[in-house]
Amino acid sequence: MDKMTVIVPAAGAGKRLGLGHNKAFALLQGVPLLVHCLAMIQATGLVQKVVVVVGPGEISQAEALLSRYRNTLLQGLVYHLAAGGRERQDSVANALRTIADTSGYVAVHDGARPFAGKKIFAATLAAAKTTGAAIAAVPVKDTIKAVDKTGLVTATLDRGVLQAVQTPQIFEINLLRRAYAYLQAHPVAVTDDASLVELLGQQVAVAPGSYENIKITTPEDLAWAEFLLTRDQSGCLKR
């Protein structure tokens, strides 16, 4: 299977974690979250190189942190760092500009989502090859209701057609470039990269994700991640 470039947005302030610093530097069993994520990406065997996006003032800190694991957990991983922007979409755009490839596929994967693993990456890449764009997702478990600004329910949505979107999200690289060119010409706020591709009228395929492929956002997520690592002593570093 063709190898791809992976953009890893990791510039989040982590306010909901209450750490007072970038959550990518939070420790899980003594290892930074970002390192767990990058080691998982490397272990998929599907990656040519990685662009890690951190805050503009965090590049030196991130470089020093990652260099400590270069000959151990990150051995063989080809990566470089890019400065993040104001919003997540700005960070991805900055990373995309650093990639010189004229063909192939690029994945965007959250730096706070360390439990994806090879199966999800491979399935999403295979799906992307059918349409040019694919996302990992799982069916929603809960009943979902639309609520207005006054707190009243306006509709109960059909759970059967709803999916909770995860990363990786994988795209033919020039398709993602066209999507970001469109964004520059037609500024709009989006919460994921697939939304930009959809604005071009492009079909996006859905590949099976996993309920364990969590994005660490709250203290409860950190506790759950610690449990997952404890349960599986090989951890996300070997998934």
Backbone as numpy.savetxt, mean C-alpha at the origin, in Angstrom:
# Nx Ny Nz CAx CAy CAz Cx Cy Cz
6.95 -15.25 -13.66 6.10 -14.06 -13.66 6.98 -12.81 -13.66
6.60 -11.80 -14.44 7.38 -10.57 -14.52 7.51 -9.90 -13.17
8.69 -9.31 -12.93 8.88 -8.56 -11.70 8.46 -7.11 -11.93
8.12 -6.44 -10.85 7.56 -5.09 -10.95 8.23 -4.15 -9.96
7.97 -2.88 -10.14 8.38 -1.86 -9.19 7.24 -1.66 -8.19
7.60 -1.44 -6.94 6.59 -1.21 -5.90 6.82 0.16 -5.27
5.79 0.98 -5.28 5.81 2.27 -4.56 5.20 2.03 -3.18
5.93 2.40 -2.15 5.47 2.19 -0.77 5.27 3.56 -0.10
4.04 4.10 -0.10 3.79 5.35 0.62 3.92 5.10 2.13
4.82 5.83 2.77 5.06 5.66 4.20 5.34 7.01 4.84
4.57 8.00 4.44 4.78 9.36 4.93 3.71 9.80 5.92
2.87 8.84 6.36 1.78 9.20 7.27 2.25 9.63 8.64
1.58 10.62 9.20 1.97 11.13 10.52 1.59 10.19 11.65
0.65 9.30 11.41 0.27 8.35 12.45 -0.46 8.97 13.62
-1.27 9.99 13.35 -1.96 10.68 14.44 -2.88 9.76 15.22
-3.57 8.86 14.52 -4.51 7.97 15.20 -3.80 6.92 16.05
-2.52 6.71 15.79 -1.74 5.81 16.64 -1.25 6.52 17.89
-1.23 7.85 17.84 -0.81 8.63 19.00 0.67 8.50 19.31
1.49 8.27 18.28 2.92 8.05 18.52 3.72 9.35 18.55
3.21 10.37 17.88 3.98 11.61 17.81 5.06 11.57 16.73
5.07 10.51 15.92 6.03 10.41 14.82 5.44 9.49 13.75
6.13 9.40 12.63 5.69 8.59 11.50 5.45 7.15 11.96
4.25 6.62 11.67 3.93 5.27 12.13 4.78 4.21 11.44
5.40 4.55 10.33 6.28 3.60 9.65 7.46 3.20 10.52
7.77 4.05 11.49 8.90 3.79 12.38 8.48 3.09 13.67
7.17 2.83 13.82 6.67 2.11 15.01 7.27 0.72 15.04
7.52 0.20 16.23 8.16 -1.10 16.38 7.14 -2.21 16.57
7.35 -3.31 15.84 6.62 -4.55 16.04 7.65 -5.61 16.36
7.58 -6.12 17.57 8.57 -7.08 18.04 9.99 -6.57 17.81
10.17 -5.28 18.08 11.49 -4.68 18.02 11.97 -4.28 16.65
11.16 -4.53 15.62 11.54 -4.21 14.24 10.57 -3.15 13.70
11.08 -2.10 13.04 10.19 -1.06 12.52 9.15 -1.62 11.55
7.95 -1.09 11.63 6.85 -1.50 10.76 7.26 -1.45 9.29
7.94 -0.40 8.90 8.36 -0.26 7.50 9.28 -1.40 7.09
10.16 -1.82 7.96 11.07 -2.92 7.65 10.30 -4.22 7.48
9.32 -4.47 8.37 8.45 -5.64 8.20 7.82 -5.64 6.81
7.30 -4.49 6.42 6.60 -4.39 5.14 7.55 -4.63 3.96
8.71 -4.01 4.00 9.67 -4.16 2.90 10.21 -5.58 2.83
10.43 -6.21 3.98 10.90 -7.59 3.98 9.85 -8.52 3.39
8.56 -8.26 3.69 7.48 -9.04 3.11 7.47 -8.87 1.60
7.62 -7.64 1.12 7.63 -7.37 -0.32 8.79 -8.09 -0.99
9.97 -8.03 -0.38 11.13 -8.72 -0.93 10.89 -10.22 -1.00
10.23 -10.78 0.03 10.02 -12.23 0.10 9.04 -12.74 -0.95
8.27 -11.85 -1.59 7.35 -12.30 -2.63 8.10 -12.82 -3.86
9.32 -12.35 -4.06 10.07 -12.73 -5.25 9.54 -12.11 -6.53
8.65 -11.14 -6.41 8.00 -10.53 -7.57 8.46 -9.10 -7.85
9.46 -8.66 -7.08 9.79 -7.23 -7.06 11.17 -6.96 -7.66
11.21 -6.02 -8.57 12.46 -5.59 -9.16 13.12 -4.52 -8.30
12.32 -3.55 -7.88 12.83 -2.48 -7.02 11.67 -1.83 -6.29
12.01 -1.06 -5.25 11.00 -0.42 -4.41 11.33 1.06 -4.26
10.31 1.90 -4.34 10.44 3.33 -4.04 9.71 3.57 -2.72
10.44 3.94 -1.70 9.87 4.19 -0.38 9.66 5.69 -0.21
8.43 6.08 0.08 8.10 7.50 0.20 7.89 7.86 1.67
8.72 8.76 2.17 8.59 9.24 3.55 8.48 10.76 3.53
8.23 11.35 4.70 8.11 12.80 4.77 9.39 13.49 4.32
9.28 14.69 3.75 10.46 15.40 3.24 11.57 15.55 4.28
11.20 15.68 5.55 12.20 15.84 6.60 12.64 14.53 7.23
12.19 13.41 6.66 12.47 12.10 7.26 13.39 11.23 6.43
13.88 11.74 5.31 14.66 10.90 4.40 15.94 10.41 5.06
16.66 11.29 5.74 17.91 10.88 6.39 17.64 9.85 7.47
16.58 10.07 8.25 16.21 9.12 9.30 15.84 7.77 8.71
15.04 7.78 7.64 14.63 6.53 7.02 15.81 5.80 6.39
16.70 6.54 5.75 17.88 5.92 5.14 18.75 5.24 6.20
18.94 5.91 7.33 19.74 5.33 8.42 19.06 4.10 8.99
17.72 4.17 9.14 16.96 3.04 9.69 17.06 1.83 8.76
16.82 2.03 7.49 16.83 0.91 6.55 18.22 0.33 6.36
19.23 1.18 6.44 20.60 0.69 6.25 21.00 -0.30 7.34
20.38 -0.20 8.51 20.70 -1.13 9.60 20.25 -2.55 9.27
19.31 -2.68 8.35 18.77 -4.00 8.00 19.16 -4.45 6.59
20.02 -3.66 5.94 20.34 -3.92 4.54 21.00 -5.29 4.33
21.79 -5.71 5.29 22.49 -6.99 5.15 21.81 -8.13 5.89
20.62 -7.86 6.42 19.90 -8.92 7.15 18.50 -9.06 6.57
17.53 -8.41 7.16 16.14 -8.59 6.74 15.85 -8.04 5.35
16.63 -7.06 4.91 16.39 -6.45 3.59 17.47 -6.82 2.58
18.18 -7.90 2.85 19.26 -8.30 1.96 18.75 -8.57 0.55
19.38 -7.94 -0.42 19.01 -8.12 -1.81 17.94 -7.17 -2.30
17.31 -6.43 -1.42 16.25 -5.51 -1.83 16.85 -4.25 -2.46
16.42 -3.94 -3.67 16.85 -2.71 -4.34 15.80 -1.64 -4.08
16.21 -0.56 -3.45 15.23 0.48 -3.11 15.89 1.85 -3.16
15.05 2.87 -3.29 15.50 4.24 -3.06 14.37 5.00 -2.40
14.71 6.15 -1.84 13.76 6.94 -1.07 13.31 8.16 -1.88
12.06 8.54 -1.69 11.50 9.73 -2.31 10.76 10.53 -1.25
10.69 11.83 -1.46 10.01 12.71 -0.51 8.51 12.71 -0.77
7.74 12.61 0.29 6.29 12.63 0.18 5.75 14.03 -0.05
4.48 14.09 -0.41 3.81 15.37 -0.62 2.77 15.63 0.44
1.91 16.61 0.19 0.91 17.01 1.17 -0.10 15.89 1.42
-0.57 15.27 0.35 -1.53 14.18 0.45 -0.91 12.89 -0.09
-1.57 11.78 0.19 -1.05 10.49 -0.27 -0.87 10.48 -1.78
-1.84 11.03 -2.51 -1.74 11.03 -3.97 -0.54 11.83 -4.45
-0.19 12.88 -3.70 1.01 13.66 -4.05 2.27 12.84 -3.82
2.27 12.02 -2.77 3.42 11.17 -2.49 3.62 10.13 -3.58
2.52 9.51 -4.03 2.63 8.52 -5.09 3.10 9.19 -6.38
2.58 10.38 -6.66 3.00 11.10 -7.87 4.50 11.39 -7.83
5.01 11.81 -6.67 6.44 12.08 -6.53 7.25 10.82 -6.79
6.80 9.69 -6.24 7.51 8.43 -6.44 7.48 8.01 -7.90
6.33 8.17 -8.53 6.17 7.76 -9.93 7.14 8.50 -10.84
7.40 9.77 -10.51 8.31 10.57 -11.33 9.75 10.06 -11.24
10.09 9.30 -10.22 11.46 8.80 -10.08 11.69 7.50 -10.84
10.64 6.91 -11.40 10.74 5.61 -12.07 10.95 5.84 -13.56
12.05 5.30 -14.09 12.40 5.53 -15.49 11.83 4.49 -16.43
11.26 3.39 -15.92 10.76 2.31 -16.76 9.76 2.83 -17.78
9.84 2.30 -18.99 8.90 2.70 -20.04 7.82 1.64 -20.27
7.93 0.51 -19.60 6.92 -0.54 -19.70 6.96 -1.37 -18.43
5.97 -2.26 -18.29 5.91 -3.11 -17.11 4.81 -2.67 -16.16
4.89 -3.18 -14.95 3.84 -2.94 -13.96 4.41 -2.30 -12.70
3.59 -1.48 -12.09 3.97 -0.84 -10.83 2.87 -1.11 -9.82
3.28 -1.50 -8.62 2.34 -1.71 -7.52 2.44 -0.55 -6.56
1.33 -0.20 -5.96 1.31 0.76 -4.86 0.84 -0.02 -3.64
1.67 -0.02 -2.60 1.35 -0.81 -1.41 1.64 -0.01 -0.15
0.66 0.08 0.73 0.79 0.86 1.96 1.96 0.39 2.81
2.75 1.34 3.28 3.86 1.00 4.15 3.43 0.51 5.52
2.15 0.67 5.84 1.62 0.21 7.12 0.78 -1.05 6.95
1.03 -1.79 5.87 0.26 -3.01 5.61 1.26 -4.16 5.38
1.78 -4.76 6.47 2.89 -5.71 6.35 2.50 -7.16 6.13
1.20 -7.49 6.03 0.79 -8.88 6.01 0.22 -9.35 4.67
0.54 -8.67 3.58 -0.04 -9.05 2.28 0.50 -10.39 1.81
1.78 -10.47 1.56 2.39 -11.73 1.16 2.32 -12.03 -0.32
3.03 -13.08 -0.72 3.20 -13.42 -2.13 1.88 -13.77 -2.81
1.01 -14.51 -2.13 -0.23 -14.95 -2.76 -1.07 -13.78 -3.23
-1.21 -12.76 -2.41 -2.02 -11.60 -2.77 -1.32 -10.79 -3.87
-0.01 -10.59 -3.75 0.71 -9.85 -4.79 0.60 -10.57 -6.14
0.79 -11.88 -6.14 0.74 -12.63 -7.39 -0.65 -12.61 -8.01
-1.68 -12.75 -7.19 -3.05 -12.74 -7.70 -3.42 -11.36 -8.27
-2.96 -10.31 -7.61 -3.28 -8.96 -8.07 -2.53 -8.63 -9.35
-1.28 -9.06 -9.44 -0.52 -8.84 -10.67 -1.16 -9.61 -11.84
-1.56 -10.85 -11.60 -2.20 -11.63 -12.66 -3.48 -10.96 -13.13
-4.26 -10.41 -12.20 -5.50 -9.71 -12.56 -5.20 -8.44 -13.33
-4.12 -7.72 -12.94 -3.76 -6.48 -13.63 -3.39 -6.74 -15.08
-2.88 -7.91 -15.36 -2.49 -8.23 -16.73 -3.69 -8.44 -17.65
-4.87 -8.60 -17.07 -6.07 -8.77 -17.90 -6.69 -7.44 -18.28
-6.56 -6.44 -17.42 -7.23 -5.15 -17.67 -6.28 -3.96 -17.63
-5.07 -4.15 -17.12 -4.13 -3.04 -16.94 -4.16 -2.47 -15.54
-5.17 -2.87 -14.74 -5.30 -2.33 -13.39 -6.03 -3.33 -12.52
-5.54 -3.53 -11.29 -6.19 -4.46 -10.38 -5.93 -4.06 -8.93
-6.86 -4.42 -8.07 -6.75 -4.13 -6.63 -7.03 -5.40 -5.85
-6.42 -5.49 -4.68 -6.78 -6.54 -3.73 -7.94 -6.03 -2.89
-8.90 -6.91 -2.60 -10.06 -6.50 -1.81 -10.71 -7.73 -1.18
-11.52 -7.49 -0.15 -12.26 -8.57 0.52 -13.72 -8.15 0.65
-14.65 -9.11 0.62 -16.07 -8.78 0.82 -16.27 -8.18 2.22
-17.13 -7.17 2.30 -17.42 -6.58 3.62 -18.23 -7.57 4.44
-18.01 -7.59 5.73 -18.71 -8.50 6.62 -19.93 -7.86 7.27
-19.83 -6.57 7.53 -20.89 -5.88 8.26 -21.96 -5.32 7.34
-23.12 -5.05 7.90 -24.15 -4.29 7.19 -23.67 -2.85 7.10
-23.75 -2.26 5.90 -23.26 -0.90 5.68 -24.45 0.02 5.39
-24.52 1.10 6.13 -25.61 2.07 5.95 -25.05 3.43 5.57
-25.74 4.10 4.67 -25.43 5.49 4.35 -26.12 6.38 5.38
-25.39 7.37 5.89 -25.89 8.22 6.96 -25.69 9.68 6.56
-26.70 10.52 6.80 -26.57 11.93 6.44 -25.87 12.71 7.55
-25.70 14.01 7.32 -24.94 14.84 8.26 -25.63 15.00 9.61
-26.91 14.69 9.68 -27.63 14.80 10.95 -27.61 13.50 11.74
-26.98 12.47 11.16 -26.90 11.19 11.86 -28.05 10.25 11.57
-28.83 10.53 10.52 -29.94 9.67 10.17 -29.58 8.76 9.00
-30.04 7.53 9.04 -29.79 6.57 7.97 -30.58 6.97 6.73
-29.90 7.01 5.60 -30.57 7.34 4.33 -30.72 6.11 3.43
-29.91 5.08 3.67 -30.01 3.87 2.85 -29.21 2.74 3.49
-29.69 1.52 3.25 -28.91 0.34 3.61 -28.37 -0.25 2.32
-27.05 -0.32 2.22 -26.40 -0.73 0.98 -26.39 -2.25 0.85
-26.34 -2.71 -0.37 -26.34 -4.15 -0.64 -24.95 -4.70 -0.36
-24.82 -5.39 0.74 -23.52 -5.92 1.16 -22.94 -6.88 0.12
-23.79 -7.51 -0.64 -23.34 -8.49 -1.62 -22.50 -7.93 -2.74
-22.58 -6.62 -2.97 -21.80 -6.03 -4.06 -20.69 -5.12 -3.53
-20.46 -5.15 -2.22 -19.46 -4.26 -1.62 -18.18 -5.02 -1.29
-17.05 -4.36 -1.56 -15.74 -4.91 -1.24 -14.93 -3.86 -0.48
-14.20 -4.31 0.53 -13.28 -3.43 1.26 -11.93 -3.50 0.55
-11.49 -2.36 0.07 -10.30 -2.30 -0.78 -9.03 -2.27 0.06
-8.03 -3.01 -0.39 -6.74 -3.06 0.26 -5.65 -2.65 -0.73
-4.43 -2.84 -0.34 -3.31 -2.82 -1.28 -2.61 -4.16 -1.14
-1.90 -4.63 -2.19 -1.42 -3.85 -3.32 -2.51 -3.50 -4.33
-2.28 -2.37 -5.02 -3.00 -2.01 -6.22 -1.95 -1.95 -7.33
-2.18 -2.67 -8.42 -1.15 -2.85 -9.43 -1.66 -2.37 -10.79
-0.78 -1.65 -11.50 -1.17 -1.00 -12.75 -0.08 -1.16 -13.81
-0.50 -1.22 -15.07 0.46 -1.04 -16.15 1.02 0.37 -15.96
2.32 0.51 -15.99 2.94 1.74 -15.52 2.50 2.98 -16.30
2.33 2.85 -17.60 1.93 4.02 -18.39 0.47 4.39 -18.17
-0.35 3.41 -17.81 -1.73 3.71 -17.43 -1.75 4.55 -16.16
-0.93 4.18 -15.18 -0.90 4.97 -13.94 -0.34 6.36 -14.22
0.61 6.45 -15.11 1.13 7.78 -15.48 0.03 8.64 -16.12
-0.77 8.03 -16.99 -1.87 8.79 -17.61 -2.87 9.24 -16.55
-3.12 8.38 -15.57 -4.06 8.74 -14.50 -3.55 9.93 -13.71
-2.26 9.95 -13.42 -1.72 11.07 -12.65 -1.59 12.33 -13.49
-1.40 12.19 -14.79 -1.44 13.36 -15.68 -2.85 13.95 -15.70
-3.84 13.08 -15.70 -5.24 13.54 -15.65 -5.50 14.27 -14.33
-4.96 13.73 -13.24 -5.15 14.38 -11.94 -4.53 15.78 -11.92
-3.38 15.92 -12.53 -2.74 17.23 -12.57 -3.59 18.24 -13.34
-4.23 17.77 -14.40 -5.07 18.66 -15.20 -6.45 18.85 -14.60
-6.92 17.89 -13.81 -8.25 17.95 -13.21 -8.14 17.59 -11.73
-7.64 18.50 -10.89 -7.39 18.18 -9.48 -8.65 17.69 -8.76
-8.51 16.60 -8.05 -9.61 16.04 -7.27 -8.99 15.22 -6.15
-9.67 15.13 -5.03 -9.17 14.33 -3.91 -9.65 12.89 -4.07
-8.73 11.95 -4.00 -9.07 10.53 -4.05 -8.40 9.82 -2.89
-8.93 8.66 -2.53 -8.37 7.93 -1.41 -7.55 6.72 -1.83
-7.58 6.38 -3.12 -6.71 5.32 -3.62 -6.40 5.55 -5.08
-5.40 4.85 -5.58 -4.94 5.06 -6.95 -5.90 4.49 -7.97
-6.62 3.44 -7.61 -7.59 2.87 -8.53 -8.67 3.90 -8.89
-9.01 4.75 -7.94 -10.02 5.78 -8.22 -9.58 6.70 -9.36
-8.29 7.00 -9.43 -7.78 7.83 -10.51 -7.90 7.12 -11.85
-7.54 5.84 -11.86 -7.64 5.06 -13.08 -9.09 4.96 -13.53
-10.00 4.83 -12.59 -11.43 4.76 -12.92 -11.90 6.04 -13.59
-11.30 7.18 -13.22 -11.68 8.46 -13.83 -11.36 8.48 -15.32
-10.42 7.64 -15.75 -10.10 7.54 -17.18 -11.08 6.65 -17.92
-12.01 6.02 -17.18 -12.93 5.07 -17.79 -12.34 3.68 -17.92
-11.22 3.45 -17.22 -10.53 2.17 -17.28 -11.15 1.17 -16.31
-11.33 -0.07 -16.77 -11.81 -1.12 -15.89 -10.72 -1.52 -14.90
-11.13 -1.79 -13.66 -10.21 -2.23 -12.61 -10.66 -3.61 -12.13
-9.79 -4.59 -12.24 -10.11 -5.94 -11.78 -9.90 -6.05 -10.28
-10.60 -7.00 -9.66 -10.49 -7.22 -8.22 -9.92 -8.61 -7.98
-8.85 -8.66 -7.19 -8.22 -9.93 -6.81 -8.49 -10.19 -5.33
-8.51 -11.46 -4.91 -8.79 -11.76 -3.50 -7.71 -11.22 -2.58
-8.13 -10.45 -1.60 -7.23 -10.01 -0.55 -7.30 -10.97 0.62
-7.10 -10.45 1.82 -7.16 -11.26 3.03 -7.59 -10.38 4.19
-8.39 -10.94 5.09 -8.80 -10.18 6.27 -7.63 -9.93 7.21
-6.54 -10.66 7.03 -5.35 -10.41 7.84 -4.45 -9.35 7.21
-4.75 -8.93 6.00 -3.96 -7.91 5.31 -4.38 -6.53 5.81
-4.18 -6.31 7.09 -4.66 -5.09 7.73 -3.71 -3.92 7.49
-4.28 -2.72 7.50 -3.49 -1.50 7.50 -3.42 -1.00 8.94
-2.23 -0.88 9.47 -2.07 -0.50 10.87 -2.29 1.00 11.00
-3.38 1.34 11.67 -3.81 2.73 11.78 -4.05 3.15 13.23
-4.54 2.24 14.07 -4.90 2.56 15.45 -4.09 1.68 16.41
-4.10 2.02 17.70 -3.41 1.16 18.69 -3.95 -0.27 18.68
-5.24 -0.43 18.40 -5.81 -1.78 18.32 -5.19 -2.57 17.17
-4.90 -1.88 16.06 -4.27 -2.55 14.93 -2.86 -3.02 15.29
-2.14 -2.20 16.05 -0.80 -2.60 16.49 -0.87 -3.85 17.35
-1.84 -3.88 18.25 -2.00 -5.05 19.12 -2.33 -6.30 18.29
-3.19 -6.15 17.30 -3.55 -7.28 16.44 -2.34 -7.75 15.63
-1.54 -6.79 15.15 -0.34 -7.15 14.40 0.64 -7.91 15.28
0.79 -7.49 16.52 1.66 -8.21 17.46 1.16 -9.64 17.64
-0.16 -9.80 17.74 -0.73 -11.14 17.87 -0.42 -12.00 16.66
-0.59 -11.43 15.47 -0.33 -12.19 14.25 1.13 -12.64 14.18
2.02 -11.76 14.58 3.44 -12.11 14.56 3.77 -13.18 15.60
3.11 -13.09 16.74 3.34 -14.08 17.80 2.78 -15.43 17.40
1.60 -15.43 16.78 0.98 -16.68 16.36 1.82 -17.39 15.31
2.36 -16.61 14.40 3.16 -17.17 13.33 4.60 -16.71 13.55
5.39 -17.55 14.17 6.72 -17.12 14.56 7.59 -16.75 13.38
7.24 -17.24 12.17 7.98 -16.79 10.99 7.61 -15.36 10.64
6.41 -14.94 11.07 6.00 -13.55 10.91 5.81 -13.13 9.47
5.48 -11.85 9.31 5.25 -11.33 7.96 6.54 -11.28 7.17
7.69 -11.41 7.86 8.95 -11.37 7.16 9.15 -12.59 6.26
8.37 -13.65 6.48 8.53 -14.87 5.70 7.29 -15.22 4.89
6.26 -14.41 4.93 5.00 -14.75 4.30 5.12 -14.76 2.78
